[in-house]
Amino acid sequence: MKKLNVTARDVKFFLLGVFTLFALEVAFNWEAHKQAFLEGYELASEDEGIIL
């Protein structure tokens, strides 16, 4: 069995791919992400322990 040789270049391209997929997901579903953020913000603001 061959030993897997992972280089820094491989890691960089993997992370670039993950970031690209995340950016595309946010870009294409912007309204859903915005609505979820605002709902979470409002729920957190209702908590009496948080002063805004």
N, CA, C and O of each residue as an XYZ file, in Angstrom:
208
protein
N       0.835     -1.183      0.000
C       0.000      0.000      0.000
C       0.880      1.246      0.000
O       1.837      1.343      0.767
N       0.541      2.202     -0.875
C       1.335      3.427     -0.976
C       1.031      4.371      0.182
O      -0.098      4.446      0.667
N       2.042      5.070      0.602
C       1.877      6.072      1.648
C       1.296      7.341      1.025
O       1.764      7.788     -0.023
N       0.299      7.913      1.653
C      -0.337      9.127      1.156
C       0.553     10.328      1.459
O       0.929     10.555      2.609
N       0.886     11.087      0.434
C       1.757     12.241      0.595
C       0.927     13.509      0.390
O       0.610     13.876     -0.741
N       0.581     14.167      1.483
C      -0.218     15.393      1.427
C       0.721     16.580      1.587
O       1.430     16.699      2.586
N       0.715     17.450      0.590
C       1.604     18.609      0.627
C       0.822     19.850      1.058
O      -0.406     19.831      1.140
N       1.543     20.900      1.323
C       0.912     22.169      1.685
C       0.051     22.683      0.538
O      -0.985     23.308      0.767
N       0.474     22.421     -0.684
C      -0.305     22.831     -1.854
C      -1.666     22.135     -1.863
O      -2.679     22.761     -2.177
N      -1.694     20.845     -1.522
C      -2.947     20.098     -1.461
C      -3.889     20.703     -0.422
O      -5.085     20.855     -0.670
N      -3.349     21.039      0.722
C      -4.158     21.618      1.792
C      -4.701     22.978      1.375
O      -5.863     23.289      1.637
N      -3.874     23.787      0.732
C      -4.308     25.112      0.280
C      -5.457     25.005     -0.721
O      -6.442     25.737     -0.620
N      -5.332     24.095     -1.685
C      -6.398     23.940     -2.678
C      -7.669     23.383     -2.057
O      -8.770     23.756     -2.463
N      -7.531     22.500     -1.083
C      -8.705     21.980     -0.386
C      -9.432     23.101      0.338
O     -10.652     23.218      0.224
N      -8.707     23.921      1.076
C      -9.316     25.030      1.813
C      -9.911     26.066      0.857
O     -10.963     26.640      1.140
N      -9.249     26.304     -0.261
C      -9.797     27.209     -1.272
C     -11.121     26.671     -1.812
O     -12.063     27.437     -2.015
N     -11.199     25.376     -2.043
C     -12.428     24.753     -2.517
C     -13.552     24.852     -1.497
O     -14.694     25.139     -1.856
N     -13.236     24.615     -0.224
C     -14.244     24.720      0.835
C     -14.757     26.153      0.923
O     -15.965     26.372      1.017
N     -13.859     27.123      0.893
C     -14.264     28.520      0.963
C     -15.112     28.910     -0.240
O     -16.090     29.644     -0.098
N     -14.743     28.422     -1.427
C     -15.495     28.724     -2.647
C     -16.909     28.169     -2.571
O     -17.867     28.856     -2.927
N     -17.044     26.932     -2.111
C     -18.383     26.346     -1.965
C     -19.219     27.112     -0.949
O     -20.412     27.325     -1.166
N     -18.605     27.529      0.158
C     -19.318     28.317      1.164
C     -19.779     29.651      0.581
O     -20.918     30.064      0.798
N     -18.902     30.320     -0.155
C     -19.251     31.613     -0.754
C     -20.377     31.469     -1.769
O     -21.279     32.306     -1.814
N     -20.337     30.418     -2.584
C     -21.406     30.190     -3.557
C     -22.731     29.894     -2.864
O     -23.775     30.389     -3.288
N     -22.697     29.094     -1.806
C     -23.915     28.778     -1.056
C     -24.542     30.040     -0.483
O     -25.754     30.228     -0.583
N     -23.740     30.895      0.109
C     -24.260     32.142      0.685
C     -24.772     33.059     -0.423
O     -25.815     33.693     -0.260
N     -24.069     33.140     -1.531
C     -24.468     34.033     -2.619
C     -25.793     33.603     -3.243
O     -26.652     34.443     -3.512
N     -25.965     32.308     -3.472
C     -27.183     31.846     -4.137
C     -28.383     31.772     -3.203
O     -29.522     31.820     -3.667
N     -28.156     31.657     -1.900
C     -29.256     31.579     -0.936
C     -29.196     32.754      0.038
O     -29.421     32.588      1.236
N     -28.897     33.921     -0.475
C     -28.692     35.086      0.368
C     -29.927     35.416      1.207
O     -29.805     35.682      2.402
N     -31.112     35.401      0.599
C     -32.329     35.767      1.333
C     -32.579     34.820      2.499
O     -32.948     35.269      3.585
N     -32.390     33.533      2.300
C     -32.592     32.562      3.380
C     -31.579     32.781      4.503
O     -31.930     32.706      5.681
N     -30.324     33.051      4.139
C     -29.296     33.294      5.156
C     -29.588     34.583      5.920
O     -29.426     34.640      7.139
N     -30.016     35.608      5.202
C     -30.320     36.883      5.850
C     -31.491     36.729      6.814
O     -31.453     37.244      7.931
N     -32.526     36.024      6.381
C     -33.707     35.827      7.226
C     -33.344     35.021      8.482
O     -33.786     35.363      9.580
N     -32.561     33.979      8.335
C     -32.145     33.168      9.475
C     -31.296     33.985     10.445
O     -31.440     33.846     11.660
N     -30.422     34.828      9.924
C     -29.600     35.681     10.783
C     -30.469     36.650     11.571
O     -30.285     36.822     12.776
N     -31.420     37.284     10.882
C     -32.281     38.251     11.557
C     -33.167     37.583     12.601
O     -33.398     38.157     13.665
N     -33.667     36.389     12.319
C     -34.472     35.653     13.305
C     -33.639     35.329     14.538
O     -34.101     35.504     15.666
N     -32.430     34.864     14.330
C     -31.550     34.560     15.453
C     -31.188     35.790     16.247
O     -31.108     35.739     17.474
N     -30.969     36.900     15.562
C     -30.634     38.151     16.232
C     -31.799     38.622     17.087
O     -31.602     39.069     18.217
N     -33.022     38.522     16.550
C     -34.201     38.939     17.308
C     -34.428     38.039     18.513
O     -34.766     38.532     19.589
N     -34.251     36.735     18.357
C     -34.409     35.819     19.490
C     -33.379     36.109     20.575
O     -33.701     36.073     21.762
N     -32.162     36.391     20.181
C     -31.117     36.688     21.157
C     -31.386     38.040     21.840
O     -31.061     38.218     23.014
N     -31.966     38.968     21.116
C     -32.242     40.292     21.684
C     -33.360     40.244     22.710
O     -33.432     41.104     23.588
N     -34.239     39.242     22.610
C     -35.344     39.114     23.550
C     -34.880     38.609     24.901
O     -35.592     38.768     25.893
N     -33.713     38.008     24.965
C     -33.182     37.487     26.214
C     -32.905     38.659     27.152
O     -32.274     39.642     26.765
N     -33.393     38.541     28.408
C     -33.241     39.653     29.352
C     -31.805     39.838     29.826
O     -31.459     40.903     30.336
N     -30.967     38.820     29.667
C     -29.601     38.914     30.133
C     -28.691     39.674     29.191
O     -27.551     39.973     29.548
N     -29.161     39.991     28.006
C     -28.329     40.674     27.018
C     -28.754     42.114     26.901
O     -29.929     42.405     26.677
N     -27.816     43.013     27.050
C     -28.111     44.437     26.899
C     -27.498     44.906     25.581
O     -26.291     44.781     25.373
N     -28.328     45.440     24.700
C     -27.839     45.931     23.415
C     -27.801     47.428     23.387
O     -27.414     48.017     22.378
